[in-house]
Amino acid sequence: MKHHYVIAYDVVSSKRRRKCAEVAYGYAFGGQKSAVEALLEECELPVVADELLDGIDPKEDRVNVVKVLPKAILFGVAKQLEYDGGAIII
């Protein structure tokens, strides 16, 4: 079963930031700049984490992968996305 995650990163080096963005957007279905939304299987989470960790300097950079609650708290024009195993097209 896939879960909704937000991957947010703050990376100092442009080269490392591009690598982090490449990994994050490889799993993303939406997002803005350095925060993306992804639907991941539990077994994919360690793979994504390893890929992200390989591209950063842990002394300077920060990456957060946060699991979103089943019913997120939303404001403005944000909408709850339902996922039933099919594709989400935004």
Contacts in CASP RR format, 6 or more apart in sequence:
PFRMAT RR
TARGET T0000
AUTHOR 0000-0000-0000
METHOD contacts of the structure
MODEL  1
MKHHYVIAYDVVSSKRRRKCAEVAYGYAFGGQKSAVEALLEECELPVVAD
ELLDGIDPKEDRVNVVKVLPKAILFGVAKQLEYDGGAIII
1 41 0 8 1.000
1 42 0 8 1.000
2 39 0 8 1.000
2 40 0 8 1.000
2 41 0 8 1.000
2 83 0 8 1.000
2 85 0 8 1.000
3 39 0 8 1.000
3 40 0 8 1.000
3 41 0 8 1.000
3 42 0 8 1.000
3 67 0 8 1.000
3 68 0 8 1.000
4 37 0 8 1.000
4 38 0 8 1.000
4 39 0 8 1.000
4 67 0 8 1.000
4 68 0 8 1.000
4 72 0 8 1.000
4 81 0 8 1.000
4 83 0 8 1.000
5 37 0 8 1.000
5 38 0 8 1.000
5 39 0 8 1.000
5 40 0 8 1.000
5 45 0 8 1.000
5 65 0 8 1.000
5 66 0 8 1.000
5 67 0 8 1.000
5 68 0 8 1.000
6 35 0 8 1.000
6 36 0 8 1.000
6 37 0 8 1.000
6 38 0 8 1.000
6 64 0 8 1.000
6 65 0 8 1.000
6 66 0 8 1.000
6 68 0 8 1.000
7 24 0 8 1.000
7 27 0 8 1.000
7 28 0 8 1.000
7 35 0 8 1.000
7 36 0 8 1.000
7 37 0 8 1.000
7 38 0 8 1.000
7 48 0 8 1.000
7 52 0 8 1.000
7 63 0 8 1.000
7 64 0 8 1.000
7 65 0 8 1.000
7 66 0 8 1.000
8 34 0 8 1.000
8 35 0 8 1.000
8 36 0 8 1.000
8 63 0 8 1.000
8 64 0 8 1.000
8 66 0 8 1.000
9 17 0 8 1.000
9 20 0 8 1.000
9 21 0 8 1.000
9 24 0 8 1.000
9 34 0 8 1.000
9 35 0 8 1.000
9 52 0 8 1.000
9 56 0 8 1.000
9 61 0 8 1.000
9 62 0 8 1.000
9 63 0 8 1.000
9 64 0 8 1.000
10 34 0 8 1.000
10 61 0 8 1.000
10 62 0 8 1.000
10 63 0 8 1.000
11 17 0 8 1.000
11 20 0 8 1.000
11 34 0 8 1.000
11 56 0 8 1.000
11 60 0 8 1.000
11 61 0 8 1.000
11 62 0 8 1.000
11 63 0 8 1.000
12 57 0 8 1.000
12 60 0 8 1.000
12 61 0 8 1.000
13 57 0 8 1.000
13 60 0 8 1.000
13 61 0 8 1.000
16 55 0 8 1.000
16 56 0 8 1.000
16 57 0 8 1.000
16 61 0 8 1.000
17 34 0 8 1.000
19 55 0 8 1.000
20 52 0 8 1.000
20 55 0 8 1.000
20 56 0 8 1.000
20 61 0 8 1.000
20 63 0 8 1.000
21 34 0 8 1.000
23 48 0 8 1.000
23 51 0 8 1.000
23 52 0 8 1.000
23 55 0 8 1.000
24 36 0 8 1.000
24 38 0 8 1.000
24 52 0 8 1.000
25 36 0 8 1.000
27 36 0 8 1.000
27 38 0 8 1.000
27 39 0 8 1.000
27 40 0 8 1.000
27 44 0 8 1.000
27 48 0 8 1.000
28 36 0 8 1.000
28 37 0 8 1.000
28 38 0 8 1.000
29 37 0 8 1.000
29 38 0 8 1.000
29 39 0 8 1.000
29 88 0 8 1.000
29 90 0 8 1.000
30 36 0 8 1.000
30 37 0 8 1.000
30 90 0 8 1.000
31 37 0 8 1.000
37 68 0 8 1.000
38 48 0 8 1.000
39 83 0 8 1.000
39 88 0 8 1.000
40 48 0 8 1.000
45 65 0 8 1.000
48 65 0 8 1.000
49 65 0 8 1.000
52 63 0 8 1.000
52 65 0 8 1.000
53 63 0 8 1.000
56 63 0 8 1.000
71 80 0 8 1.000
72 78 0 8 1.000
72 80 0 8 1.000
74 80 0 8 1.000
81 88 0 8 1.000
END
